[in-house]
Amino acid sequence: MKKHRVGVIMNGVTGRMGQNQHLIRSVLAIRDQGGVRVSADEVIWPDPILVGRDEDRVRALAKAHDLERWSTDLDTCLADPADTIYFDAQRTTQRATALAAAIRAGKHVYCEKPVALDLTTALDLARAARVAGVKSGVVADKLFLPGLVKLRRLIDAGFFGRIIAARGEFGYWVFEGDREPSQRPSWNYRAEDGGGIVFDMFGHWRYLVDHILGPVRSVSCLGVTHIPTRSDEEGIAYEATAEDAAFATLTLDGGITVQMNSSWATRVYRDDLFTLQVDGTEGSAVASLFGCRVQDRAATPRALWNPDLPNEIDFRAGWTEVPNNETFDNGFKAQWELFLRHVVLDEPFAWDLLEGAKAVQLAELALCSWHERRWVDVPDLEDGR
């Protein structure tokens, strides 16, 4: 079996997301399956080197997964021509500088989002990658989840007729850290450290809406800090300077209106932590992360408003589950495989640094809308081509 070895510098994998989703469930899972198969006798074989600032943590992580290659010296790693991909899952405030260094070193780059904390920097990275002739990719994991793959399939099949509107609900209660430990790091709630739900989640909403429903053309947003005081990892109280909820309305081509509610201060009464309902003239669907239910025009019950009598219609019973019809892989792993094929085989890859800049643009304009209390148009972006 011929192996196309691809050295991958993995920075930030001692964190939860980098370790679980990218190292263990993606790169190591690809190795466990024997690589990314190119032909009957040919595979792409990722060879990671783990990079982190804390020597004890990065060494322990490498040992736990029988990996010999690890380092605390990013510059030395970037200087090694044997490793051709740089991956970044660090805290957002550190990402742009490291990506720029990797691009200057001639590495292909793949990273978590947001790629930067301002649009100018994000566009500079996209231009730098193009000029350097390196390939780039930004994580768009939710597009690869079963529920949203099924939703895209319904749209492609014309199930909805003319799409009218969509409504997304995301969130859960993040414990304040006083009586129970928080499920999220404390920096998420400090604006000075790059925290806030707008930059954290609107990158997801940009690629989801753009690639499933259509290009975003304008945004109106309200951000709120519902929990003003939280406790950090040591139990010390601190002021939450970043918003923990954001409520946005987006307009798309074709007159489609999308509402997206995001909150770390809400209790879940729905099928999953994220659901997206799409309504059309011929039918509706509600997608969660793993499932998707539909109701077509002919099966829609005749609802009547009468507040004087209990409603006798079981509205949930009238929806049908969309079958899988395929085997779904881990969403992060599926995109890693596509990016590896993009680097080695030059196959198309839709989610480059310019796409990452679009995500930053929407977050930046949503914050502008909130602070200036107005609708904001979302212009087309380009990286200077």
C-alpha positions as CSV (number, residue, x, y, z in Angstrom):
1,M,0.0,0.0,0.0
2,K,1.5,3.4,-1.1
3,K,1.2,6.1,1.6
4,H,1.2,9.8,0.8
5,R,2.6,11.0,4.1
6,V,1.4,14.5,5.1
7,G,3.1,16.1,8.1
8,V,0.6,18.1,10.1
9,I,1.6,20.6,12.7
10,M,-1.3,20.6,15.2
11,N,-1.3,23.7,17.5
12,G,-3.8,24.1,20.3
13,V,-4.7,20.4,20.6
14,T,-4.4,20.4,24.4
15,G,-7.7,22.3,24.5
16,R,-11.0,20.5,24.6
17,M,-12.0,21.1,20.9
18,G,-8.6,20.6,19.5
19,Q,-8.0,17.4,21.4
20,N,-11.3,15.7,21.1
21,Q,-12.7,16.7,17.7
22,H,-9.5,17.3,15.7
23,L,-6.8,15.1,17.1
24,I,-8.7,12.1,18.4
25,R,-11.9,11.9,16.3
26,S,-10.4,13.2,13.1
27,V,-6.6,12.8,12.5
28,L,-6.1,9.7,14.7
29,A,-9.4,8.2,13.5
30,I,-8.2,8.6,10.0
31,R,-5.0,6.8,10.9
32,D,-7.0,4.0,12.7
33,Q,-9.0,3.4,9.5
34,G,-5.8,3.1,7.5
35,G,-5.7,6.6,6.1
36,V,-7.7,8.4,3.5
37,R,-8.1,6.0,0.6
38,V,-7.2,7.4,-2.8
39,S,-7.3,4.2,-4.8
40,A,-7.2,0.5,-4.2
41,D,-3.5,0.6,-3.3
42,E,-3.0,4.2,-2.3
43,V,-3.8,6.3,0.9
44,I,-3.1,9.7,2.3
45,W,-1.5,9.3,5.7
46,P,-1.5,12.3,8.2
47,D,1.5,12.4,10.5
48,P,0.8,14.8,13.3
49,I,3.3,16.7,15.5
50,L,1.6,18.2,18.6
51,V,2.4,21.7,19.6
52,G,1.6,23.5,22.8
53,R,2.9,26.1,25.3
54,D,2.7,23.8,28.3
55,E,5.4,21.1,28.0
56,D,3.9,18.7,30.5
57,R,0.4,18.8,28.9
58,V,1.6,18.4,25.3
59,R,4.0,15.6,26.3
60,A,1.3,13.8,28.2
61,L,-1.2,14.1,25.3
62,A,1.4,12.7,22.9
63,K,2.2,9.8,25.2
64,A,-1.5,9.0,25.8
65,H,-1.9,8.4,22.0
66,D,1.4,6.8,21.3
67,L,2.7,9.7,19.3
68,E,6.4,10.4,19.4
69,R,6.3,13.9,17.8
70,W,5.5,16.9,20.0
71,S,7.1,20.3,20.6
72,T,6.7,23.6,22.4
73,D,8.6,25.5,19.7
74,L,6.2,26.5,16.9
75,D,8.9,28.4,14.9
76,T,11.1,25.3,14.7
77,C,8.1,23.2,13.6
78,L,7.2,25.8,10.9
79,A,10.8,25.7,9.6
80,D,10.7,21.9,9.0
81,P,9.9,21.3,5.3
82,A,8.8,17.7,6.1
83,D,5.5,19.0,7.7
84,T,3.4,20.8,5.1
85,I,0.1,21.6,6.9
86,Y,-0.3,23.9,9.9
87,F,-3.5,23.4,11.9
88,D,-4.7,25.9,14.5
89,A,-7.2,25.4,17.4
90,Q,-5.7,27.9,19.8
91,R,-7.6,30.6,21.6
92,T,-8.9,33.1,19.0
93,T,-6.7,36.0,20.1
94,Q,-3.6,33.9,19.2
95,R,-4.8,32.5,15.9
96,A,-4.2,35.2,13.3
97,T,-0.5,35.7,14.2
98,A,0.2,32.0,14.1
99,L,-1.6,31.6,10.7
100,A,0.4,34.4,9.2
101,A,3.6,32.9,10.4
102,A,2.6,29.5,8.9
103,I,1.7,31.1,5.6
104,R,5.1,32.9,5.4
105,A,6.7,29.6,6.0
106,G,4.9,28.1,3.0
107,K,2.6,25.9,4.9
108,H,-1.0,25.0,3.9
109,V,-3.2,26.1,6.7
110,Y,-6.4,24.7,8.2
111,C,-7.9,26.2,11.3
112,E,-10.8,26.6,13.7
113,K,-13.0,29.7,13.5
114,P,-13.1,32.6,13.8
115,V,-9.8,33.1,11.9
116,A,-9.4,36.6,13.4
117,L,-11.1,39.1,15.6
118,D,-11.5,41.7,12.8
119,L,-12.3,41.6,9.1
120,T,-9.2,43.5,8.0
121,T,-6.9,40.9,9.5
122,A,-9.0,38.0,8.2
123,L,-8.9,39.4,4.6
124,D,-5.1,40.0,5.0
125,L,-4.7,36.3,5.8
126,A,-6.8,35.2,2.8
127,R,-4.8,37.4,0.5
128,A,-1.5,36.2,2.0
129,A,-2.4,32.6,1.4
130,R,-3.4,33.3,-2.2
131,V,-0.2,35.2,-2.9
132,A,1.9,32.6,-1.3
133,G,0.2,29.9,-3.3
134,V,-0.7,27.8,-0.3
135,K,-4.0,26.0,0.3
136,S,-6.3,27.1,3.1
137,G,-9.3,25.7,5.0
138,V,-11.5,26.8,7.8
139,V,-13.7,24.4,9.9
140,A,-17.3,24.3,8.8
141,D,-18.3,21.2,10.8
142,K,-22.0,21.7,11.1
143,L,-22.5,21.4,7.4
144,F,-21.4,17.7,7.7
145,L,-23.8,16.8,10.5
146,P,-26.6,14.3,9.5
147,G,-29.5,16.6,10.3
148,L,-28.2,19.4,8.2
149,V,-27.0,17.1,5.3
150,K,-30.6,15.8,5.2
151,L,-31.9,19.4,5.1
152,R,-29.7,20.2,2.2
153,R,-30.9,17.1,0.4
154,L,-34.5,18.3,0.8
155,I,-33.7,21.7,-0.6
156,D,-31.9,20.1,-3.6
157,A,-34.9,17.9,-4.3
158,G,-37.3,20.9,-4.3
159,F,-39.2,19.6,-1.3
160,F,-40.0,23.1,0.0
161,G,-41.2,24.8,-3.1
162,R,-40.4,28.4,-2.6
163,I,-38.5,28.9,0.7
164,I,-40.1,31.7,2.8
165,A,-38.3,31.8,6.1
166,A,-36.1,29.9,8.5
167,R,-35.6,30.0,12.3
168,G,-32.6,28.7,14.2
169,E,-32.5,28.1,17.9
170,F,-29.1,27.5,19.6
171,G,-28.1,27.3,23.2
172,Y,-28.2,25.8,26.6
173,W,-27.6,26.9,30.2
174,V,-24.0,27.4,31.0
175,F,-23.5,27.2,34.7
176,E,-22.2,30.3,36.3
177,G,-19.3,28.5,38.0
178,D,-20.3,29.3,41.7
179,R,-22.5,26.3,42.6
180,E,-21.5,24.1,39.7
181,P,-18.5,24.3,37.4
182,S,-19.0,26.0,34.1
183,Q,-19.1,23.9,30.9
184,R,-17.2,26.6,29.0
185,P,-13.9,28.4,29.8
186,S,-14.1,31.7,31.6
187,W,-12.5,33.7,28.7
188,N,-15.7,33.1,26.7
189,Y,-17.4,35.7,28.8
190,R,-14.6,38.4,28.7
191,A,-14.7,40.6,25.7
192,E,-11.0,41.7,26.3
193,D,-10.0,38.0,25.8
194,G,-12.0,37.5,22.6
195,G,-15.1,36.2,24.2
196,G,-18.7,36.7,23.3
197,I,-21.4,34.5,21.7
198,V,-21.5,36.7,18.5
199,F,-17.9,35.9,17.5
200,D,-18.2,32.3,18.8
201,M,-21.4,31.4,16.9
202,F,-22.1,33.8,14.0
203,G,-19.2,32.2,12.1
204,H,-21.3,29.0,12.2
205,W,-24.4,30.8,11.1
206,R,-22.7,32.4,8.2
207,Y,-21.5,29.2,6.5
208,L,-24.7,27.4,7.4
209,V,-27.0,30.0,5.9
210,D,-24.7,30.8,2.9
211,H,-24.3,27.1,1.9
212,I,-27.8,25.8,2.8
213,L,-30.2,28.7,2.2
214,G,-28.4,31.4,0.3
215,P,-26.1,34.4,0.7
216,V,-26.7,36.7,3.7
217,R,-27.5,40.3,2.5
218,S,-28.3,42.2,5.7
219,V,-28.3,41.7,9.5
220,S,-30.1,43.2,12.5
221,C,-28.8,42.0,15.9
222,L,-29.3,42.5,19.6
223,G,-26.7,41.3,22.1
224,V,-27.3,40.8,25.8
225,T,-25.3,39.9,28.9
226,H,-27.9,38.1,31.0
227,I,-25.4,36.8,33.6
228,P,-23.3,39.8,34.6
229,T,-21.1,37.9,37.2
230,R,-19.6,34.5,36.8
231,S,-16.9,32.4,38.6
232,D,-13.7,31.3,36.8
233,E,-11.9,27.9,36.9
234,E,-10.5,28.7,40.4
235,G,-13.9,29.7,41.7
236,I,-13.1,33.5,41.7
237,A,-15.9,35.8,40.7
238,Y,-15.4,38.0,37.7
239,E,-17.4,40.5,35.6
240,A,-18.7,39.1,32.4
241,T,-17.9,41.8,29.9
242,A,-19.0,39.8,26.8
243,E,-22.5,39.0,25.7
244,D,-23.9,35.6,26.5
245,A,-26.9,35.8,24.1
246,A,-27.6,37.4,20.7
247,F,-30.8,37.6,18.7
248,A,-30.4,38.2,15.0
249,T,-32.5,38.6,11.9
250,L,-30.9,38.0,8.5
251,T,-32.2,38.7,5.0
252,L,-31.2,36.6,2.0
253,D,-31.7,36.6,-1.7
254,G,-35.2,35.8,-2.8
255,G,-36.8,37.5,0.1
256,I,-36.0,34.8,2.6
257,T,-35.9,35.9,6.2
258,V,-33.9,34.0,8.8
259,Q,-34.1,34.4,12.6
260,M,-31.1,33.1,14.6
261,N,-31.3,33.0,18.4
262,S,-28.1,32.1,20.3
263,S,-27.9,31.9,24.1
264,W,-25.8,30.5,26.8
265,A,-28.5,31.5,29.3
266,T,-31.5,29.4,28.2
267,R,-32.8,26.0,29.2
268,V,-33.4,23.5,26.4
269,Y,-36.9,22.4,25.5
270,R,-36.4,21.2,22.0
271,D,-34.9,18.1,20.3
272,D,-31.3,19.2,20.4
273,L,-29.0,22.1,21.4
274,F,-29.4,23.4,17.9
275,T,-32.5,23.2,15.6
276,L,-33.2,24.9,12.3
277,Q,-36.8,25.1,11.0
278,V,-37.2,25.9,7.3
279,D,-40.7,26.9,5.9
280,G,-41.7,26.8,2.3
281,T,-44.8,27.0,0.2
282,E,-44.9,23.2,-0.3
283,G,-43.5,22.0,3.0
284,S,-41.5,22.6,6.2
285,A,-38.6,20.8,7.9
286,V,-37.0,21.0,11.3
287,A,-33.3,19.8,11.4
288,S,-31.4,19.1,14.5
289,L,-27.8,18.0,14.6
290,F,-28.6,14.4,13.8
291,G,-32.2,14.3,12.7
292,C,-34.6,16.0,10.4
293,R,-38.4,15.9,10.4
294,V,-40.7,17.1,7.6
295,Q,-44.3,18.0,7.0
296,D,-45.5,18.6,3.4
297,R,-48.4,20.7,2.3
298,A,-50.9,17.8,1.9
299,A,-50.2,16.6,5.5
300,T,-50.4,20.1,7.1
301,P,-53.3,20.1,9.7
302,R,-55.9,22.8,9.7
303,A,-55.0,24.8,12.7
304,L,-57.6,27.2,14.2
305,W,-56.9,29.9,16.8
306,N,-59.4,29.5,19.7
307,P,-58.0,30.4,23.1
308,D,-61.3,29.3,24.8
309,L,-60.7,25.6,24.2
310,P,-57.8,23.2,24.6
311,N,-56.1,22.5,21.2
312,E,-56.9,18.9,20.1
313,I,-54.2,18.6,17.5
314,D,-51.0,16.8,18.3
315,F,-48.8,19.0,16.1
316,R,-45.6,16.9,16.6
317,A,-47.3,13.7,15.5
318,G,-47.8,15.1,12.0
319,W,-44.1,15.2,11.2
320,T,-42.1,12.4,9.5
321,E,-38.5,11.6,10.2
322,V,-36.2,11.8,7.1
323,P,-34.4,8.4,6.8
324,N,-30.6,8.3,6.9
325,N,-30.1,6.6,3.5
326,E,-26.4,6.7,4.0
327,T,-23.8,6.2,6.8
328,F,-22.7,9.5,8.3
329,D,-19.1,10.0,9.6
330,N,-18.0,12.4,12.3
331,G,-18.4,15.9,10.8
332,F,-15.0,17.2,11.7
333,K,-13.3,14.0,10.3
334,A,-15.3,14.2,7.1
335,Q,-14.0,17.8,6.5
336,W,-10.4,16.8,7.5
337,E,-10.5,14.1,4.8
338,L,-11.7,16.6,2.2
339,F,-8.9,19.0,3.2
340,L,-6.2,16.3,3.0
341,R,-7.5,15.4,-0.5
342,H,-7.4,19.1,-1.4
343,V,-3.8,19.4,-0.4
344,V,-2.5,16.1,-1.9
345,L,-4.8,15.7,-4.9
346,D,-5.8,19.3,-5.6
347,E,-9.5,18.4,-5.3
348,P,-11.9,21.3,-4.7
349,F,-12.4,22.6,-1.2
350,A,-15.1,25.2,-0.6
351,W,-14.2,26.6,2.8
352,D,-11.0,28.6,2.5
353,L,-9.7,31.6,4.4
354,L,-12.0,33.9,2.3
355,E,-15.0,31.9,3.6
356,G,-13.5,32.4,7.1
357,A,-13.3,36.1,6.5
358,K,-17.0,36.1,5.6
359,A,-17.7,34.6,9.0
360,V,-15.8,37.4,10.7
361,Q,-17.6,39.9,8.6
362,L,-21.0,38.8,9.7
363,A,-19.9,38.8,13.4
364,E,-18.4,42.3,13.0
365,L,-21.5,43.7,11.3
366,A,-23.8,42.0,13.8
367,L,-21.9,43.8,16.6
368,C,-22.2,47.1,14.6
369,S,-25.9,46.6,14.2
370,W,-26.3,46.0,18.0
371,H,-24.2,48.9,19.1
372,E,-25.7,51.3,16.6
373,R,-29.2,49.9,16.8
374,R,-29.8,49.6,13.1
375,W,-29.9,47.2,10.1
376,V,-26.6,46.7,8.4
377,D,-26.0,45.5,4.8
378,V,-23.5,42.7,4.2
379,P,-21.5,43.4,1.1
380,D,-19.7,40.8,-1.1
381,L,-16.1,40.1,-0.1
382,E,-13.1,39.4,-2.2
383,D,-9.4,38.9,-1.3
384,G,-8.0,41.1,-4.0
385,R,-8.2,38.6,-6.9
